[in-house]
Amino acid sequence: MDLFFNKMVKELDLGNIIEKPLRVTGGLTHRMFKVVTDKGRYIVKLLNPNIMKRTTAMDNFNKAEKFEEILKDNNIKAIYSLEFNDRKMQKIDDRYFYVYEWFDGKALKDEEITKYHCKKIVKALAGIHKIDLKHEGVEIKKKDIDFEYYINLAKNKNSLIYEMLYDKLDILNESMNKGNIAISKLDKVRAICHNDLDSKNVMWLNDQYKIIDLECLGYSNPYLELYEIALCWSGYEKCSIDFDLFKTFFKTYFDNIDLDKNIDWESIYYANNGRLEWLEFNIKRSLMIECDTKEEQEIGIKEVEDTINHIVYYDKIKNDILNNIRDILN
């Protein structure tokens, strides 16, 4: 890796490396490194090579880069990728990557999140949504994941994930099927959305914050993003939702945007099943499909376990979620 970073700073005219590049923890898909030179401090995101092999990858990144510039023009507080030679994404020795200026912040742990943080982030979310809010539909592809195939494959490979999955087929298929029905019932509205704005993707330095990981930017249903982020920031990731934080997200959001509150929230509940695609991605990593390192396989196994727990928990608390939304909006 040292040879790569030395070549990178030379080609991009970033100066001379004065500290050994340091792997930064936190990324579950791509690899991050802190690089310090005599010209500055940078974060380098090495894009997952298996993802870059996908036929849709380059187009998705190109679209996100255009939305990134729109957010920048609208003064959204974020860490934006740097341009070199009139392009953001760089490539050296078959490695695709982005470079950012270093920010001395950190992501909050669940127990550190307060109403103050929630209000700050949901105001930023409303600000992003208002940039290009349109009352027209946005395409959401139906999910078609053969979980039974993966469960059988895990059994044949004697994989650790078999014990996590073998008795979950019904709940996985029910979540997928009900979600596919629900997406056709969503209100016709679209906005620019971050599409991955959970707490790990916001860096805090005292009371100041910067949003990171803008590679998923695109048009989505703003109600769906509000709902998903309210869950994530209020404790969903640890399977223990703090409904005071959850309510703070909804109240603050609708105080800062002109959108109808009275929509079909049950359809939002079912349509919020993107975790199934994350589960499939990590099942593949666990089974060494589209994965070629032991490290990535181990991440996949851990994420399968966590995601299954989230899916089971989400099913159990449906009524609590919907009742709290009704209380907020009434």
ZIDAWO-V414794 format. One record per pair of residues at least 6 apart in sequence whose ideal C-beta (glycine too) atoms are under 6 Angstrom apart, sorted by sequence separation. I is the first residue (numbers start at 1). J is the second residue. D is the distance in Angstrom with one decimal. If there is no record, write none. Layout:
i=I j=J d=D
i=I j=J d=D
This chain:
i=51 j=57 d=5.7
i=235 j=241 d=4.6
i=284 j=290 d=5.1
i=285 j=291 d=4.3
i=291 j=297 d=5.8
i=35 j=42 d=4.8
i=81 j=88 d=4.5
i=89 j=96 d=6.0
i=90 j=97 d=5.4
i=154 j=161 d=5.1
i=155 j=162 d=4.8
i=202 j=209 d=5.4
i=203 j=210 d=5.0
i=234 j=241 d=5.1
i=235 j=242 d=4.9
i=254 j=261 d=5.5
i=9 j=17 d=5.8
i=24 j=32 d=4.2
i=72 j=80 d=5.4
i=154 j=162 d=4.0
i=234 j=242 d=5.0
i=35 j=44 d=5.4
i=202 j=211 d=5.6
i=203 j=212 d=5.9
i=288 j=297 d=6.0
i=23 j=33 d=5.8
i=24 j=34 d=5.5
i=33 j=44 d=4.8
i=201 j=212 d=5.3
i=234 j=245 d=3.8
i=285 j=296 d=5.4
i=21 j=33 d=4.8
i=22 j=34 d=4.5
i=201 j=213 d=4.5
i=234 j=246 d=4.0
i=285 j=297 d=5.8
i=32 j=45 d=5.5
i=21 j=35 d=5.0
i=151 j=165 d=4.9
i=286 j=300 d=4.0
i=30 j=45 d=5.3
i=31 j=46 d=4.5
i=151 j=166 d=5.7
i=285 j=300 d=2.8
i=286 j=301 d=4.8
i=5 j=21 d=4.8
i=230 j=246 d=5.3
i=19 j=36 d=4.1
i=30 j=47 d=5.3
i=81 j=98 d=4.4
i=82 j=99 d=4.9
i=196 j=213 d=5.8
i=18 j=36 d=5.7
i=30 j=48 d=5.2
i=282 j=300 d=4.3
i=286 j=304 d=5.5
i=29 j=48 d=5.4
i=81 j=100 d=5.8
i=230 j=249 d=3.7
i=17 j=37 d=5.4
i=18 j=38 d=5.6
i=196 j=216 d=4.6
i=16 j=37 d=5.8
i=79 j=100 d=5.1
i=148 j=169 d=5.9
i=195 j=216 d=3.8
i=282 j=303 d=4.0
i=283 j=304 d=5.9
i=15 j=37 d=3.6
i=16 j=38 d=5.2
i=147 j=169 d=5.8
i=282 j=304 d=4.9
i=14 j=37 d=5.2
i=15 j=38 d=4.5
i=65 j=88 d=5.1
i=15 j=39 d=3.3
i=79 j=103 d=5.6
i=14 j=39 d=5.7
i=147 j=172 d=4.7
i=195 j=220 d=5.8
i=193 j=220 d=3.9
i=226 j=253 d=5.4
i=9 j=37 d=5.6
i=279 j=307 d=4.6
i=190 j=219 d=4.8
i=278 j=307 d=5.9
i=5 j=35 d=6.0
i=191 j=222 d=4.2
i=193 j=225 d=4.5
i=197 j=229 d=5.2
i=275 j=307 d=5.6
i=143 j=176 d=5.0
i=198 j=232 d=4.0
i=199 j=233 d=5.7
i=186 j=221 d=5.6
i=275 j=310 d=6.0
i=142 j=180 d=4.3
i=227 j=268 d=5.1
i=140 j=183 d=4.4
i=52 j=96 d=5.3
i=228 j=272 d=5.5
i=223 j=268 d=5.8
i=227 j=272 d=5.9
i=47 j=96 d=4.4
i=46 j=97 d=4.9
i=137 j=188 d=4.3
i=45 j=97 d=5.9
i=76 j=128 d=5.9
i=136 j=188 d=5.7
i=138 j=190 d=3.8
i=44 j=97 d=5.7
i=45 j=98 d=4.7
i=135 j=189 d=5.5
i=44 j=99 d=5.5
i=134 j=190 d=5.3
i=42 j=99 d=5.5
i=43 j=100 d=4.7
i=74 j=131 d=5.3
i=133 j=191 d=4.7
i=43 j=102 d=5.5
i=42 j=102 d=5.8
i=132 j=192 d=5.4
i=265 j=325 d=5.1
i=41 j=102 d=3.6
i=131 j=192 d=5.4
i=129 j=191 d=4.0
i=128 j=192 d=5.8
i=261 j=329 d=4.6
i=239 j=309 d=6.0
i=12 j=84 d=4.8
i=239 j=313 d=4.2
i=187 j=263 d=5.0
i=250 j=328 d=4.7
i=185 j=264 d=5.7
i=138 j=219 d=5.2
i=186 j=267 d=5.9
i=243 j=324 d=4.9
i=247 j=328 d=5.0
i=138 j=220 d=6.0
i=185 j=267 d=4.2
i=138 j=221 d=5.8
i=8 j=92 d=5.7
i=7 j=92 d=5.9
i=182 j=267 d=4.2
i=186 j=271 d=6.0
i=182 j=270 d=3.7
i=183 j=271 d=5.0
i=182 j=271 d=4.2
i=108 j=199 d=5.4
i=179 j=270 d=5.1
i=178 j=270 d=4.4
i=179 j=271 d=5.5
i=107 j=200 d=4.7
i=129 j=222 d=4.5
i=179 j=273 d=3.9
i=108 j=204 d=5.9
i=105 j=203 d=3.3
i=175 j=273 d=5.0
i=105 j=204 d=5.1
i=103 j=203 d=5.6
i=105 j=205 d=4.0
i=176 j=276 d=5.7
i=104 j=205 d=5.6
i=103 j=210 d=5.3
i=118 j=233 d=5.6
i=113 j=233 d=6.0
i=67 j=192 d=5.7
i=110 j=235 d=5.9
i=161 j=286 d=4.8
i=118 j=245 d=5.4
i=122 j=249 d=4.9
i=126 j=253 d=5.5
i=130 j=257 d=5.9
i=110 j=238 d=5.1
i=159 j=287 d=6.0
i=118 j=248 d=4.6
i=122 j=252 d=4.6
i=126 j=256 d=4.0
i=79 j=210 d=4.9
i=118 j=249 d=5.5
i=122 j=253 d=4.9
i=126 j=257 d=4.3
i=78 j=210 d=5.9
i=77 j=210 d=5.7
i=78 j=211 d=4.1
i=79 j=212 d=5.0
i=115 j=248 d=4.8
i=119 j=252 d=4.9
i=123 j=256 d=5.5
i=143 j=276 d=5.8
i=150 j=283 d=4.9
i=145 j=280 d=5.1
i=164 j=304 d=5.7
i=168 j=308 d=6.0
i=160 j=301 d=5.6
i=164 j=305 d=5.6
i=161 j=304 d=4.8
i=164 j=308 d=5.2
i=171 j=315 d=6.0
i=68 j=214 d=4.8
i=67 j=217 d=3.8
i=64 j=215 d=5.0
i=64 j=217 d=4.4
i=50 j=290 d=4.7
